[in-house]
Amino acid sequence: MSEQPITERATMPKGYNPVLERRTVENANKNLLKYLKLGLTVLDVGCGSGAITRSIAEKTGPTGRVLGIDPSENLIRQADQNVGNLPGIFFQQADVYSFDTTEQFDLVTCARTLQWLAQPEAALVNMKRFVKPGGYLAILDFNHEKLSWTPEPPAAMRTFYDVFLQWRQDAGFDNAIADHLEAMMHHIGFESVTVEPQFEVSRRDDPDFSVTSRLWAEVAELRGPQLVQAGYITEDQRLQAIADYDSWIATIGESMTVYMLAIEAQQPV
Ligand SMILES: C[S@@+](CC[C@H](N)C(=O)[O-])C[C@H]1O[C@@H](n2cnc3c(N)ncnc32)[C@H](O)[C@@H]1O
């Protein structure tokens, strides 16, 4: 198989994605809880397979309207299939840069998506257009350079992780996007911007430590083949990273802290 074009690196691999599907507002986007109420209208940009979008729609109820957009045909199909009978929720295949509508929303949310964009500020400018006067734009994203493990992960996983960040950077993605968003929000015209830490900490004592700390083994499983195809690592190195990291989780792994920030602003009235 040949390497995909560099512009395609943000494309999610096909198939069921357990990382996306176990997310809810409560466990993965809790900065939104303060806004969500019955009847709210919400645009979820980069909604993936719609797990968080469904969780939003459960809170906005049948009188609300929640629209999830994502450029991946495959993920939008999964989102449509997974939605069941939940009222007030809709999905549309669309790209954040070119999405257009005359509709404006009480809340525009974009979680873990700007990290995959080479022009995040252009995306913010377009999203701002869809926020009602007095409504909110709420971004949640990573600084991958500030991820920490205790104790240090196995060398094979450290190598995989460092290569993953290099592969992302070479495609023009900002590994430290979370720490650059406050300035970008000011730059596009928001006056008052709030920044709230949303670190995701997995500790050995947590009942789901073996699932949540496994995030990077899952990235090596799901995204790793793209790095192999692009010649950044060998298939043996990828498999070694997964195996060694799984044994770190089973034996000496104590904690993993994923650095995330929620950056939010209100549209002037
Ligand atoms: C890590 S997933 C996040 C999904 C979900 N928001 C969450 O937090 O679980 C990133 C999503 O961004 C989407 N994406 C990539 N490029 C995009 C673009 N240009 N416009 C909108 N979404 C995009 C991907 O298809 C993917 O579903």
The ligand as an ORCA input file, in Angstrom:
! r2SCAN-3c Opt
* xyz 0 1
  C     -10.022     12.870     17.420
  S     -11.509     12.972     16.482
  C     -12.551     13.814     17.652
  C     -13.988     13.351     17.631
  C     -14.832     13.925     18.752
  N     -14.990     15.369     18.618
  C     -14.244     13.587     20.111
  O     -13.807     14.496     20.832
  O     -14.242     12.398     20.436
  C     -11.132     14.251     15.307
  C     -12.210     14.417     14.251
  O     -11.886     15.551     13.446
  C     -12.379     15.264     12.162
  N     -11.771     16.187     11.197
  C     -10.578     16.086     10.567
  N     -10.437     17.087      9.695
  C     -11.549     17.864      9.781
  C     -12.014     19.030      9.100
  N     -11.278     19.612      8.154
  N     -13.231     19.542      9.432
  C     -13.978     18.957     10.403
  N     -13.596     17.840     11.075
  C     -12.403     17.295     10.756
  C     -11.986     13.812     11.950
  O     -12.711     13.204     10.881
  C     -12.322     13.223     13.318
  O     -13.626     12.714     13.366
*
